[in-house]
Amino acid sequence: MNSQSADLMDEEPIELGVLAESLGFMLRIAQVHCFEMFFDRLGPQGLKPGEFTMLWVVRLNPDIRQGTLARWLRIKPAHMTKLVQKMVSAGHLQRRVPEDDRRSVHLSLTDEGETYVAKHRDEFLTFHEAERSMLNEEECAELARLLGKMTGFRREAL
């Protein structure tokens, strides 16, 4: 548990009313909690969740179109452009503009990017195990299934 969450345990409880039933509100609070945990554990190593996630997905989908990646990860085009430029400047990502479609940009990891992802893979995946620590295995599976259904990431019959 991170320090901010621990501090809340010492606070007086507050009334949330219908917000306690709001999926959007609770998802936002859960996201903030997970990001805090991430930065507590991996921030000192320079890892940022959005950056590493993007590199991870590009690694799994070499030559992916930048627009496709942005849509799947729900990253606004202007922010995606900046993020890609940052990763290109860091030497982790390469852009390729296909001859047959000059409007699209395809992304792949550089050798340095492959090394970076491989170096931090275990830390990243270990963190994902830690974020599941407040739920049992069955609860984690059910939450992942429901979030997949809600986001459209999982299309199997639910």
C-alpha contacts under 8 A as a table, 3 or more apart, distances in Angstrom:
res1	aa1	res2	aa2	distance
1	M	5	S	6.33
1	M	6	A	6.50
1	M	37	M	7.20
2	N	5	S	5.45
2	N	6	A	6.23
2	N	36	E	6.87
2	N	37	M	5.91
2	N	40	D	6.89
3	S	6	A	4.97
3	S	7	D	6.08
4	Q	7	D	5.02
4	Q	8	L	6.50
5	S	8	L	5.16
5	S	9	M	6.83
5	S	33	H	7.59
6	A	9	M	5.31
6	A	10	D	7.18
7	D	10	D	5.43
7	D	11	E	6.68
8	L	11	E	4.95
8	L	12	E	7.97
16	L	19	L	5.29
16	L	20	A	5.61
17	G	20	A	6.06
17	G	21	E	7.96
18	V	21	E	5.34
18	V	22	S	6.57
19	L	22	S	4.85
19	L	25	F	6.42
19	L	26	M	7.68
20	A	25	F	7.60
20	A	26	M	6.84
21	E	26	M	7.63
22	S	25	F	5.32
22	S	26	M	6.15
23	L	26	M	5.19
23	L	27	L	5.85
24	G	27	L	5.14
24	G	28	R	6.11
25	F	28	R	5.12
25	F	29	I	6.29
26	M	29	I	5.10
26	M	30	A	6.05
27	L	30	A	4.97
27	L	31	Q	5.97
28	R	31	Q	5.00
28	R	32	V	6.17
29	I	32	V	5.13
29	I	33	H	6.12
30	A	33	H	5.00
30	A	34	C	6.17
31	Q	34	C	5.09
31	Q	35	F	6.10
32	V	35	F	5.07
32	V	36	E	6.10
33	H	36	E	5.15
33	H	37	M	6.30
34	C	37	M	5.04
34	C	38	F	6.09
34	C	131	E	6.44
35	F	38	F	4.87
35	F	39	F	6.15
35	F	49	P	7.44
36	E	39	F	5.25
36	E	40	D	6.07
37	M	40	D	5.09
37	M	41	R	6.23
37	M	131	E	7.41
38	F	41	R	5.32
38	F	42	L	5.62
38	F	43	G	6.78
38	F	49	P	7.27
38	F	127	F	6.83
39	F	42	L	5.22
39	F	43	G	4.10
39	F	44	P	7.37
39	F	47	L	7.85
39	F	48	K	7.38
40	D	43	G	5.96
40	D	44	P	7.57
41	R	44	P	7.23
41	R	127	F	7.56
42	L	45	Q	5.48
42	L	46	G	6.93
42	L	47	L	5.74
42	L	48	K	7.72
42	L	123	E	7.50
42	L	124	F	7.86
43	G	46	G	5.16
43	G	47	L	5.35
43	G	48	K	6.61
44	P	47	L	7.47
47	L	51	E	7.53
47	L	52	F	6.70
48	K	51	E	5.47
48	K	52	F	6.07
49	P	52	F	5.38
49	P	53	T	5.86
50	G	53	T	5.12
50	G	54	M	6.13
51	E	54	M	5.24
51	E	55	L	6.37
51	E	83	L	7.34
51	E	87	M	7.89
52	F	55	L	5.08
52	F	56	W	5.97
52	F	117	V	7.55
53	T	56	W	4.98
53	T	57	V	6.14
54	M	57	V	5.26
54	M	58	V	6.17
54	M	69	L	8.00
54	M	73	L	7.99
55	L	58	V	5.08
55	L	59	R	6.05
55	L	92	H	7.87
55	L	93	L	7.76
55	L	109	L	7.22
55	L	113	G	7.57
55	L	117	V	7.05
56	W	59	R	5.08
56	W	60	L	6.41
56	W	117	V	6.73
57	V	60	L	5.06
57	V	61	N	6.03
58	V	61	N	4.84
58	V	62	P	5.44
58	V	63	D	7.47
58	V	64	I	6.62
58	V	107	L	6.81
58	V	108	S	5.98
58	V	109	L	6.70
59	R	62	P	5.64
59	R	108	S	6.92
59	R	109	L	6.22
59	R	114	E	7.29
61	N	64	I	5.68
61	N	108	S	7.93
62	P	107	L	6.72
62	P	108	S	4.96
62	P	109	L	7.24
63	D	96	R	7.98
63	D	106	H	5.02
63	D	107	L	4.85
63	D	108	S	5.01
64	I	68	T	7.04
64	I	69	L	6.81
64	I	106	H	5.23
64	I	107	L	5.38
64	I	108	S	7.05
65	R	68	T	5.24
65	R	69	L	6.34
65	R	104	S	6.65
65	R	105	V	5.61
65	R	106	H	4.30
65	R	107	L	6.21
66	Q	69	L	5.16
66	Q	70	A	6.14
66	Q	80	M	7.98
66	Q	104	S	7.36
66	Q	105	V	5.59
66	Q	106	H	5.71
66	Q	107	L	6.25
67	G	70	A	5.03
67	G	71	R	6.15
67	G	77	P	7.47
67	G	104	S	7.67
67	G	105	V	7.74
68	T	71	R	5.20
68	T	72	W	6.22
69	L	72	W	5.26
69	L	73	L	6.07
70	A	73	L	5.27
70	A	74	R	5.69
70	A	75	I	4.78
70	A	76	K	6.68
70	A	77	P	6.70
70	A	80	M	6.32
71	R	74	R	4.95
71	R	75	I	6.36
71	R	76	K	7.83
72	W	75	I	7.87
75	I	79	H	6.54
75	I	80	M	5.89
76	K	79	H	5.35
76	K	80	M	6.01
77	P	80	M	4.94
77	P	81	T	6.14
78	A	81	T	5.23
78	A	82	K	6.54
79	H	82	K	5.16
79	H	83	L	6.10
80	M	83	L	4.97
80	M	84	V	5.97
81	T	84	V	5.23
81	T	85	Q	6.14
82	K	85	Q	5.08
82	K	86	K	6.15
83	L	86	K	5.08
83	L	87	M	6.27
84	V	87	M	5.10
84	V	88	V	6.04
84	V	93	L	7.34
85	Q	88	V	5.00
85	Q	89	S	6.01
86	K	89	S	5.10
86	K	90	A	6.13
87	M	90	A	4.96
87	M	91	G	6.30
87	M	92	H	5.37
87	M	93	L	5.44
88	V	91	G	5.08
88	V	92	H	5.78
88	V	93	L	4.67
88	V	94	Q	5.85
88	V	95	R	7.70
89	S	92	H	7.63
90	A	93	L	7.75
91	G	94	Q	7.70
91	G	110	T	6.85
91	G	112	E	6.31
91	G	113	G	6.64
92	H	109	L	5.79
92	H	110	T	5.38
92	H	111	D	7.51
92	H	112	E	5.53
92	H	113	G	3.65
92	H	114	E	7.38
92	H	116	Y	7.41
93	L	107	L	6.78
93	L	108	S	5.82
93	L	109	L	4.52
93	L	110	T	5.30
93	L	113	G	6.14
94	Q	107	L	5.79
94	Q	108	S	5.46
94	Q	109	L	6.01
94	Q	110	T	5.99
95	R	105	V	6.24
95	R	106	H	5.62
95	R	107	L	4.86
95	R	108	S	6.73
96	R	105	V	5.64
96	R	106	H	5.00
96	R	107	L	6.40
97	V	101	D	7.27
97	V	102	R	5.81
97	V	103	R	7.50
97	V	104	S	6.11
97	V	105	V	4.86
97	V	106	H	6.21
98	P	101	D	5.41
98	P	102	R	5.88
98	P	104	S	7.09
98	P	105	V	7.22
98	P	106	H	7.55
99	E	102	R	5.96
101	D	104	S	5.89
102	R	105	V	7.75
109	L	112	E	7.60
109	L	113	G	5.07
109	L	114	E	5.93
110	T	113	G	4.83
110	T	114	E	6.19
111	D	114	E	5.05
111	D	115	T	6.26
112	E	115	T	5.04
112	E	116	Y	6.12
113	G	116	Y	4.94
113	G	117	V	6.14
114	E	117	V	5.27
114	E	118	A	6.07
115	T	118	A	5.09
115	T	119	K	5.95
116	Y	119	K	5.10
116	Y	120	H	6.30
117	V	120	H	5.32
117	V	121	R	5.61
118	A	121	R	5.13
118	A	122	D	7.87
119	K	122	D	7.49
120	H	123	E	5.38
120	H	124	F	6.11
121	R	124	F	5.15
121	R	125	L	6.10
122	D	125	L	5.14
122	D	126	T	5.82
123	E	126	T	5.07
123	E	127	F	6.14
124	F	127	F	5.20
124	F	128	H	6.59
125	L	128	H	5.03
125	L	129	E	6.53
126	T	129	E	5.10
126	T	130	A	6.38
127	F	130	A	4.91
127	F	131	E	6.26
128	H	131	E	5.23
128	H	132	R	6.72
129	E	132	R	5.42
129	E	133	S	6.95
130	A	133	S	5.23
131	E	134	M	7.37
132	R	135	L	5.70
132	R	136	N	7.63
132	R	140	C	6.59
133	S	136	N	7.28
135	L	138	E	7.95
135	L	139	E	5.65
135	L	140	C	5.91
136	N	139	E	5.28
136	N	140	C	6.19
137	E	140	C	5.14
137	E	141	A	6.23
138	E	141	A	5.15
138	E	142	E	6.19
139	E	142	E	5.08
139	E	143	L	6.01
140	C	143	L	5.15
140	C	144	A	6.02
141	A	144	A	5.16
141	A	145	R	6.06
142	E	145	R	5.01
142	E	146	L	6.12
143	L	146	L	5.14
143	L	147	L	5.99
144	A	147	L	5.13
144	A	148	G	5.90
145	R	148	G	5.07
145	R	149	K	6.21
145	R	154	R	7.59
146	L	149	K	5.00
146	L	150	M	6.08
147	L	150	M	4.91
147	L	151	T	6.00
148	G	151	T	5.27
148	G	152	G	5.74
148	G	153	F	4.92
148	G	154	R	4.86
148	G	155	R	7.88
149	K	152	G	5.22
149	K	153	F	6.68
149	K	154	R	5.73
149	K	155	R	6.94
149	K	158	L	7.48
150	M	153	F	7.97
151	T	154	R	7.76
152	G	155	R	6.28
